[in-house]
Amino acid sequence: MLDILLGSIAIGLLLATLIARIELHWWWIRSFEFPRLQIACLALITGLFAAVLAEAGTWQWVALLASGVTFLVQGYYILPFTPLWPLQVKKAKSKDEDKTITLLIANVLTPNRQAQSLIDMIKKHQPDIVLTLESDQWWQDQLDPALAEQWPNSVKIPLDNLYGMHLYSRLELTDTSVEWLIQDDIPSIHTRVTLANGDSIRLFAVHPRPPAPSESEKSLWRDAELLLVGKKIHKDPQPTLVAGDLNDVAWSRTTRLFCRISGMLDPRRGRGLFSTFHAKYPVLRWPLDHIFVTEHFTLVGMQRLNYFGSDHFPILATFCYRPSRKDEHETPEANAEERSEASETIQEGKVEKQET
């Protein structure tokens, strides 16, 4: 009986792994991309139990084979986000303060009222840029007086639909606009940031809607927004940062396609997962909050910060603007088929209406 149970579990894990490879936007299909680490761990445990406890026979071999295939496939996606993989964003050789930019990204969770914990964290780490997501008018009322003196430049979009966004900066912001790229209730911030040495870089702050039964029946609109930003970056190549809660994991098909379309680099690759969600459930945790950079940047340091009442941990990263080292990076590049797919997804996202 145990061998049948283990075989059945292994087959279920393999099916979950294969479903994630289906190229459809339905939320229940895309949801299988999120728990790759959890599925890999379950497959490893199932395989070990089958090897040690199951009776020799067909079901033991089914359990071993299915678990092994699942573990290898999931490992293919996870391995690049471990220290076993080469760094995609090179490490900064020196920290030139005039050329560095530090960002703190925090999805605050709208009903969370532990604003002072976040404010204390901001003042402790002294980032150049603070980006809050899900921040409404109440959060703005708490952050404004606390940050106005040291972070005087700001963009404020207080919304009560879980997609409010606030950007506070000690660096000068220019050419700033609030864009509603795909859906008229989902904002993004597009701006230029002037570094201390006078160089100007571009910043996109995004928070697309997730594929989930209570939010959106498809990932189409999330995917379209990310790919549209990616196309903007590709068409106008210049030093750029993309930051926010993407409601997508680092290893997903969409995020990897975004990186190839845009030519953006992921500082997580070769360093670790830096999983930011869910803050309260360690077993159900994956990397949703991201900062991507073009080849013009090296990484000084990156860390996940402490719990402050939200369902997300904040993430903090410091980059050095080093265009002279851009040739050291291997920039992802999309092929013609992928660019056509991205264009089709964007067009579908613009014309198809959301039902949930």
C-alpha positions as CSV (number, residue, x, y, z in Angstrom):
1,M,0.0,0.0,0.0
2,L,2.8,2.4,0.8
3,D,4.4,1.9,-2.6
4,I,1.1,2.7,-4.3
5,L,0.7,5.8,-2.2
6,L,4.3,7.0,-3.0
7,G,3.8,6.2,-6.7
8,S,0.6,8.2,-6.8
9,I,2.2,11.2,-5.0
10,A,5.1,11.1,-7.4
11,I,2.8,11.0,-10.5
12,G,0.8,14.0,-9.1
13,L,4.0,16.0,-8.6
14,L,5.1,15.1,-12.2
15,L,1.7,16.2,-13.5
16,A,2.0,19.5,-11.6
17,T,5.5,20.0,-13.2
18,L,4.2,19.3,-16.7
19,I,1.1,21.5,-16.4
20,A,3.4,24.5,-15.7
21,R,4.9,24.0,-19.1
22,I,1.6,24.5,-20.9
23,E,1.7,27.8,-22.8
24,L,-1.7,29.1,-21.8
25,H,-2.6,32.1,-19.7
26,W,-5.2,30.5,-17.4
27,W,-4.5,31.3,-13.7
28,W,-4.6,27.7,-12.6
29,I,-2.0,26.7,-15.1
30,R,0.3,29.6,-14.4
31,S,0.0,29.0,-10.6
32,F,2.0,25.8,-11.0
33,E,5.0,28.0,-11.9
34,F,5.2,29.4,-8.4
35,P,5.9,26.5,-6.1
36,R,8.8,24.9,-8.0
37,L,11.1,24.7,-4.9
38,Q,8.3,23.2,-2.9
39,I,7.5,20.6,-5.6
40,A,11.2,19.8,-6.0
41,C,11.5,19.2,-2.2
42,L,8.4,17.0,-2.1
43,A,9.7,15.0,-5.1
44,L,13.1,14.5,-3.4
45,I,11.4,13.3,-0.1
46,T,9.0,11.0,-2.1
47,G,11.9,9.5,-4.0
48,L,13.9,8.9,-0.8
49,F,10.9,7.2,0.9
50,A,10.3,5.1,-2.1
51,A,14.0,3.9,-2.2
52,V,14.1,3.1,1.5
53,L,10.5,2.1,2.5
54,A,8.7,0.9,-0.6
55,E,8.6,-2.8,-1.6
56,A,10.5,-3.6,-4.7
57,G,8.3,-3.7,-7.8
58,T,6.4,-1.7,-10.4
59,W,5.1,1.0,-8.0
60,Q,8.5,1.6,-6.5
61,W,10.0,2.2,-9.9
62,V,7.1,4.5,-10.8
63,A,7.7,6.5,-7.7
64,L,11.5,6.6,-8.2
65,L,11.3,7.5,-11.9
66,A,8.5,10.1,-11.6
67,S,10.2,11.7,-8.5
68,G,13.5,11.8,-10.3
69,V,12.2,13.5,-13.5
70,T,10.2,16.0,-11.4
71,F,13.3,16.9,-9.3
72,L,15.5,17.3,-12.4
73,V,13.0,19.5,-14.3
74,Q,12.3,21.7,-11.3
75,G,16.0,21.9,-10.5
76,Y,16.5,23.2,-14.1
77,Y,14.4,26.2,-13.2
78,I,15.7,26.8,-9.7
79,L,19.5,26.2,-10.1
80,P,20.2,29.5,-11.8
81,F,19.0,31.2,-8.6
82,T,21.5,29.6,-6.4
83,P,25.2,30.3,-5.7
84,L,26.0,27.3,-7.9
85,W,25.2,29.4,-11.0
86,P,27.4,32.1,-12.6
87,L,26.5,35.6,-11.6
88,Q,24.4,37.4,-14.2
89,V,25.0,40.9,-12.7
90,K,28.7,41.3,-11.9
91,K,29.8,42.3,-8.4
92,A,30.9,45.9,-8.0
93,K,34.7,46.2,-7.6
94,S,34.4,49.4,-5.6
95,K,31.7,51.4,-4.1
96,D,31.8,54.8,-5.7
97,E,29.1,56.7,-3.7
98,D,28.6,59.2,-6.6
99,K,27.6,56.4,-8.9
100,T,25.6,54.2,-6.7
101,I,21.8,53.9,-6.2
102,T,20.1,52.1,-3.4
103,L,16.5,51.0,-3.7
104,L,14.1,49.7,-1.0
105,I,11.0,48.0,-2.4
106,A,8.1,47.2,0.0
107,N,4.7,45.9,-0.7
108,V,3.1,47.2,2.4
109,L,-0.2,45.2,2.3
110,T,-3.0,47.9,2.4
111,P,-4.7,46.9,5.7
112,N,-1.3,46.6,7.5
113,R,-0.9,49.3,10.0
114,Q,2.7,48.8,11.1
115,A,3.9,51.9,9.2
116,Q,6.4,52.9,11.9
117,S,8.3,49.6,11.5
118,L,8.8,50.3,7.8
119,I,9.7,53.9,8.5
120,D,12.4,52.8,11.0
121,M,13.7,50.4,8.4
122,I,13.9,53.1,5.8
123,K,15.8,55.5,8.1
124,K,18.2,52.7,9.2
125,H,19.2,51.7,5.7
126,Q,19.0,55.2,4.1
127,P,18.1,54.1,0.5
128,D,18.1,56.6,-2.3
129,I,14.8,55.4,-3.6
130,V,11.8,54.0,-1.6
131,L,9.1,52.3,-3.6
132,T,5.9,51.2,-1.7
133,L,3.2,49.1,-3.3
134,E,-0.4,48.6,-2.2
135,S,-0.1,52.0,-0.4
136,D,-3.3,53.9,0.0
137,Q,-4.1,57.4,1.4
138,W,-3.6,56.1,5.0
139,W,-0.1,55.0,4.1
140,Q,0.6,58.2,2.4
141,D,-0.4,60.1,5.5
142,Q,2.1,58.1,7.5
143,L,5.0,58.2,5.1
144,D,4.8,61.9,4.0
145,P,5.8,63.5,7.2
146,A,8.4,60.9,8.0
147,L,10.1,61.0,4.6
148,A,9.6,64.5,3.3
149,E,12.8,66.0,4.7
150,Q,15.3,63.4,3.5
151,W,13.3,62.1,0.5
152,P,11.8,65.3,-0.9
153,N,11.1,64.1,-4.4
154,S,8.1,61.9,-4.8
155,V,5.4,60.4,-6.9
156,K,2.2,59.5,-5.1
157,I,-0.7,57.3,-6.4
158,P,-2.8,56.5,-3.3
159,L,-5.4,53.9,-4.4
160,D,-7.7,51.7,-2.3
161,N,-7.8,48.9,-4.9
162,L,-4.5,47.2,-3.7
163,Y,-2.6,48.9,-6.5
164,G,-1.6,52.2,-5.0
165,M,2.1,53.1,-5.4
166,H,4.4,55.7,-3.8
167,L,7.9,56.6,-4.8
168,Y,10.1,58.7,-2.5
169,S,13.6,59.8,-3.6
170,R,16.5,61.8,-2.2
171,L,17.8,62.0,-5.8
172,E,16.3,64.3,-8.4
173,L,13.4,62.9,-10.5
174,T,12.8,64.3,-14.1
175,D,10.5,63.4,-17.0
176,T,8.2,61.7,-14.6
177,S,4.8,60.2,-15.7
178,V,2.2,57.9,-14.3
179,E,1.2,55.4,-17.0
180,W,-1.8,53.0,-17.1
181,L,-0.3,50.6,-19.6
182,I,-2.8,47.8,-20.0
183,Q,-5.6,48.2,-17.5
184,D,-7.0,51.6,-16.4
185,D,-6.8,50.7,-12.7
186,I,-3.2,49.5,-12.6
187,P,-0.6,52.3,-12.6
188,S,3.1,52.3,-13.2
189,I,5.7,55.0,-12.6
190,H,8.1,56.0,-15.4
191,T,10.8,58.5,-14.4
192,R,14.4,59.5,-14.8
193,V,16.7,59.6,-11.7
194,T,19.8,61.8,-11.6
195,L,22.7,60.2,-9.7
196,A,25.0,62.2,-7.4
197,N,27.6,62.5,-10.2
198,G,25.0,64.0,-12.6
199,D,24.4,60.9,-14.7
200,S,20.8,60.2,-15.5
201,I,19.2,56.7,-15.5
202,R,15.7,55.5,-16.2
203,L,13.4,53.8,-13.7
204,F,10.2,51.9,-14.2
205,A,8.1,51.0,-11.1
206,V,5.4,48.3,-11.8
207,H,2.9,46.2,-10.0
208,P,0.7,44.2,-12.4
209,R,-2.4,42.3,-11.3
210,P,-1.7,38.6,-10.4
211,P,-3.3,35.6,-12.0
212,A,-5.6,34.4,-9.1
213,P,-9.2,33.5,-8.8
214,S,-10.1,36.6,-6.8
215,E,-8.0,38.9,-9.0
216,S,-7.8,37.7,-12.6
217,E,-8.8,34.6,-14.4
218,K,-5.8,34.8,-16.7
219,S,-2.2,36.0,-16.4
220,L,-2.7,37.7,-19.8
221,W,-2.8,41.3,-18.4
222,R,0.1,40.8,-16.1
223,D,2.2,39.3,-18.9
224,A,1.2,42.0,-21.4
225,E,2.2,44.8,-19.0
226,L,5.6,43.3,-18.3
227,L,6.3,42.6,-22.0
228,L,5.1,46.1,-22.9
229,V,7.7,47.6,-20.5
230,G,10.2,45.2,-22.0
231,K,9.6,46.4,-25.5
232,K,9.9,50.0,-24.4
233,I,13.3,49.3,-23.0
234,H,14.4,47.4,-26.1
235,K,13.2,50.2,-28.5
236,D,15.0,52.9,-26.5
237,P,18.1,51.2,-25.0
238,Q,19.6,53.2,-22.1
239,P,20.6,52.6,-18.5
240,T,17.4,51.4,-16.8
241,L,16.1,49.8,-13.6
242,V,12.8,48.0,-13.4
243,A,11.5,47.5,-9.8
244,G,8.3,46.3,-8.1
245,D,6.1,43.5,-7.2
246,L,5.7,41.6,-10.5
247,N,3.3,39.1,-9.1
248,D,5.4,36.6,-10.9
249,V,8.4,34.4,-9.9
250,A,11.9,34.9,-11.1
251,W,11.9,31.6,-13.0
252,S,8.6,31.9,-14.7
253,R,8.2,31.7,-18.5
254,T,6.9,35.3,-18.6
255,T,9.7,36.8,-16.5
256,R,12.4,35.0,-18.4
257,L,10.7,36.2,-21.7
258,F,10.6,39.8,-20.3
259,C,14.3,39.6,-19.6
260,R,15.0,38.4,-23.2
261,I,12.7,41.0,-24.8
262,S,14.2,43.9,-22.7
263,G,17.8,42.7,-22.4
264,M,17.5,43.2,-18.6
265,L,19.6,41.3,-16.1
266,D,18.4,39.6,-12.8
267,P,20.8,40.2,-9.8
268,R,19.3,37.1,-8.1
269,R,20.9,34.8,-10.7
270,G,23.9,33.2,-9.1
271,R,23.2,34.6,-5.7
272,G,19.9,33.2,-4.2
273,L,16.2,33.3,-4.3
274,F,15.6,36.3,-1.9
275,S,12.0,35.1,-1.6
276,T,9.8,37.9,-0.4
277,F,6.3,36.4,-0.3
278,H,4.6,35.0,1.8
279,A,6.2,36.6,4.9
280,K,4.1,34.6,7.3
281,Y,4.3,31.1,5.8
282,P,7.9,30.0,5.2
283,V,6.8,26.8,3.5
284,L,4.9,28.8,0.9
285,R,7.4,31.4,-0.1
286,W,8.7,32.5,-3.4
287,P,10.4,35.6,-5.1
288,L,7.8,38.0,-6.2
289,D,9.5,41.4,-5.6
290,H,12.1,42.2,-8.2
291,I,14.7,44.7,-9.3
292,F,16.1,44.2,-12.9
293,V,18.9,46.2,-14.4
294,T,20.5,46.8,-17.8
295,E,24.1,45.8,-18.5
296,H,25.3,49.2,-17.3
297,F,25.1,48.3,-13.6
298,T,27.0,46.1,-11.2
299,L,25.8,45.0,-7.8
300,V,27.1,46.3,-4.5
301,G,24.8,44.3,-2.4
302,M,21.3,42.9,-2.1
303,Q,19.3,41.6,0.9
304,R,15.8,40.7,2.1
305,L,14.8,42.9,5.1
306,N,12.8,42.1,8.2
307,Y,9.1,41.5,8.6
308,F,7.0,44.6,9.3
309,G,3.4,43.3,9.3
310,S,3.0,42.9,5.5
311,D,2.6,39.6,3.6
312,H,5.8,40.6,1.8
313,F,9.3,41.2,3.1
314,P,11.0,44.4,1.7
315,I,14.0,44.0,-0.5
316,L,17.0,46.3,-0.6
317,A,19.6,46.5,-3.3
318,T,22.5,48.8,-4.1
319,F,23.8,49.1,-7.7
320,C,26.8,50.9,-9.1
321,Y,26.4,52.6,-12.5
322,R,29.4,51.3,-14.4
323,P,28.8,51.6,-18.2
324,S,32.5,50.8,-18.7
325,R,31.8,47.2,-17.5
326,K,28.8,46.5,-19.6
327,D,30.7,44.2,-21.9
328,E,31.4,41.9,-18.9
329,H,27.7,41.0,-18.9
330,E,26.0,38.4,-21.1
331,T,22.8,40.2,-22.1
332,P,19.7,38.0,-22.8
333,E,18.3,38.4,-26.2
334,A,14.9,37.3,-27.7
335,N,14.6,35.7,-31.1
336,A,12.1,36.7,-33.8
337,E,9.6,34.1,-32.6
338,E,9.7,35.4,-29.0
339,R,9.3,39.0,-30.1
340,S,6.3,38.0,-32.2
341,E,4.8,36.2,-29.2
342,A,5.4,39.3,-27.0
343,S,3.7,41.5,-29.5
344,E,0.7,39.2,-29.7
345,T,0.4,39.0,-25.9
346,I,0.5,42.8,-25.6
347,Q,-2.2,43.2,-28.3
348,E,-4.4,40.6,-26.6
349,G,-4.0,42.2,-23.3
350,K,-5.0,45.6,-24.6
351,V,-8.2,44.4,-26.3
352,E,-9.4,41.5,-24.1
353,K,-11.5,42.5,-21.1
354,Q,-11.0,41.0,-17.7
355,E,-14.0,39.1,-16.2
356,T,-12.9,38.8,-12.6
